[in-house]
């Protein structure tokens, strides 16, 4: 079940989804690529590019993203 997805570029998209690994609940943020590029039907497959993070670490991830956004705003 995808929570969210967005286009990274013309050939890739980022998909955010819940997953489980060795009994740990994770949120997977991964780049997917179209394995059928140029074909009539899209077939999205996961790439090794991504991040799987335990749900208990999501607050830390959000805090880091918020700090990064504030720094970017300062540079405008």
C-alpha positions in Angstrom: 0.0 0.0 0.0 1.5 3.3 -1.1 1.2 6.2 1.3 2.4 8.7 -1.2 4.4 8.9 -4.5 5.8 11.7 -6.6 7.8 12.0 -9.8 11.5 12.3 -9.4 12.2 12.7 -13.1 10.9 11.4 -16.4 12.1 7.9 -15.7 11.8 7.5 -11.9 9.4 8.2 -9.1 9.7 8.1 -5.3 7.2 5.9 -3.4 6.6 6.0 0.3 5.1 2.9 1.8 4.9 0.9 5.1 6.8 -2.3 5.2 8.2 -4.9 7.6 11.6 -6.5 8.0 12.6 -9.0 10.6 9.5 -8.1 12.7 10.3 -4.4 12.6 7.7 -1.9 11.2 9.4 0.4 8.8 8.6 3.2 6.4 10.3 2.7 3.1 11.1 5.8 0.9 12.4 4.4 -2.3 13.2 5.3 -5.9 11.3 3.2 -8.4 12.1 2.9 -12.1 10.0 2.0 -15.1 11.3 -1.5 -16.0 9.2 -1.3 -19.2 10.5 2.1 -20.4 9.3 2.7 -24.0 6.7 0.0 -23.7 3.0 0.4 -23.8 2.4 -0.4 -20.1 4.4 1.0 -17.2 6.0 -1.6 -14.8 7.6 0.1 -11.8 10.3 -1.8 -9.9 12.2 -0.7 -6.8 15.8 0.4 -7.1 18.5 0.1 -4.4 18.2 3.9 -3.9 16.2 4.6 -0.8 15.8 4.6 2.9 14.0 2.2 5.2 13.5 3.7 8.6 12.0 2.4 11.8 8.7 4.1 12.8 10.3 5.1 16.1 12.8 7.2 14.1 10.3 9.1 12.1 10.2 12.1 14.5 14.0 12.4 14.1 13.7 12.3 10.3 11.0 14.9 10.3 13.0 17.1 12.6 16.0 16.9 10.2 13.9 17.7 7.2 12.3 20.7 9.0 15.8 22.0 9.9 17.0 21.5 6.3 14.0 23.4 5.0 14.6 26.3 7.4 18.2 26.5 6.2 17.1 26.6 2.6 14.6 29.4 3.4 17.4 31.5 4.9 19.3 31.3 1.6 16.4 32.7 -0.5 
